[in-house]
Amino acid sequence: MKTTFGTLLKEIRRSKNISQRDLAKSVGCDFTYISKIENDRLPPPAADTIQKICTVLETPSEILMANSGKVSTEVRDMVTNPEAIKFLQEVHQMNLSDTEWKALHNQLKSLR
């Protein structure tokens, strides 16, 4: 069973010993908003908010972004090439494991 965004956020926040109030203040929102997200009463926030949360929690944004099903504006803006879109669609259909994604990443880096 997949861990919800809220549960993952709560686990990361607690592991960093940061209160909901402190996180909310640093991100620029109300602590009740963080509480509702962590308790799955609200969907994951916008990608830009997720990035702010990750910055405060000193956590790679990929972790929460992947769980939320969202991509940053920066990533979305990069995927404008039709061949890049085709590549992503084909790779998605392959259902790669984490290990296979890492191997693919390393192979792509070696091309440059």
C-alpha positions as semicolon CSV with decimal commas, in nm:
position;residue;x (nm);y (nm);z (nm)
1;M;0,000;0,000;0,000
2;K;0,135;0,342;-0,098
3;T;0,215;0,587;0,179
4;T;0,003;0,898;0,148
5;F;0,162;1,237;0,093
6;G;0,037;1,351;0,433
7;T;0,181;1,052;0,616
8;L;0,516;1,092;0,441
9;L;0,526;1,464;0,518
10;K;0,448;1,396;0,884
11;E;0,722;1,130;0,907
12;I;0,983;1,359;0,752
13;R;0,878;1,660;0,961
14;R;0,890;1,461;1,284
15;S;1,227;1,308;1,195
16;K;1,362;1,662;1,168
17;N;1,207;1,761;1,502
18;I;1,014;2,048;1,346
19;S;0,667;2,136;1,472
20;Q;0,374;2,196;1,242
21;R;0,372;2,558;1,358
22;D;0,741;2,609;1,281
23;L;0,708;2,445;0,940
24;A;0,401;2,651;0,856
25;K;0,567;2,974;0,966
26;S;0,876;2,902;0,756
27;V;0,669;2,808;0,452
28;G;0,432;3,102;0,492
29;C;0,106;2,928;0,566
30;D;-0,117;2,852;0,864
31;F;-0,030;2,551;1,078
32;T;-0,385;2,418;1,035
33;Y;-0,310;2,384;0,665
34;I;-0,009;2,163;0,744
35;S;-0,222;1,963;0,989
36;K;-0,495;1,904;0,732
37;I;-0,240;1,791;0,472
38;E;-0,070;1,554;0,718
39;N;-0,405;1,405;0,817
40;D;-0,506;1,362;0,451
41;R;-0,797;1,603;0,483
42;L;-0,646;1,812;0,202
43;P;-0,462;1,699;-0,112
44;P;-0,091;1,768;-0,153
45;P;-0,013;2,137;-0,198
46;A;0,108;2,301;-0,518
47;A;0,451;2,201;-0,646
48;D;0,604;2,535;-0,545
49;T;0,477;2,490;-0,188
50;I;0,615;2,137;-0,178
51;Q;0,955;2,275;-0,278
52;K;0,939;2,532;0,004
53;I;0,848;2,257;0,251
54;C;1,141;2,046;0,132
55;T;1,378;2,339;0,167
56;V;1,267;2,395;0,528
57;L;1,289;2,022;0,604
58;E;1,624;1,993;0,426
59;T;1,484;1,705;0,224
60;P;1,532;1,639;-0,148
61;S;1,222;1,771;-0,322
62;E;1,206;1,461;-0,541
63;I;1,083;1,256;-0,247
64;L;0,767;1,456;-0,177
65;M;0,716;1,557;-0,540
66;A;0,715;1,196;-0,656
67;N;0,469;1,101;-0,384
68;S;0,239;1,391;-0,475
69;G;0,234;1,308;-0,845
70;K;0,335;1,666;-0,924
71;V;0,634;1,819;-1,095
72;S;0,794;2,155;-1,037
73;T;0,740;2,439;-1,278
74;E;1,107;2,411;-1,367
75;V;1,072;2,045;-1,467
76;R;0,746;2,106;-1,653
77;D;0,908;2,388;-1,850
78;M;1,199;2,162;-1,945
79;V;0,976;1,901;-2,105
80;T;0,885;2,092;-2,418
81;N;1,073;1,881;-2,668
82;P;0,848;1,625;-2,844
83;E;1,125;1,364;-2,829
84;A;1,162;1,417;-2,454
85;I;0,789;1,364;-2,407
86;K;0,798;1,050;-2,623
87;F;1,096;0,921;-2,422
88;L;0,918;0,979;-2,090
89;Q;0,602;0,810;-2,213
90;E;0,793;0,504;-2,332
91;V;0,999;0,481;-2,014
92;H;0,681;0,511;-1,807
93;Q;0,534;0,209;-1,987
94;M;0,841;0,005;-1,888
95;N;0,755;0,027;-1,515
96;L;1,120;0,059;-1,417
97;S;1,232;-0,025;-1,065
98;D;1,430;0,228;-0,862
99;T;1,747;0,038;-0,945
100;E;1,666;0,047;-1,316
101;W;1,594;0,422;-1,299
102;K;1,935;0,478;-1,137
103;A;2,105;0,265;-1,403
104;L;1,927;0,457;-1,679
105;H;2,028;0,786;-1,517
106;N;2,392;0,674;-1,502
107;Q;2,386;0,560;-1,864
108;L;2,242;0,894;-1,976
109;K;2,511;1,083;-1,783
110;S;2,780;0,876;-1,955
111;L;2,658;0,998;-2,295
112;R;2,783;1,348;-2,214
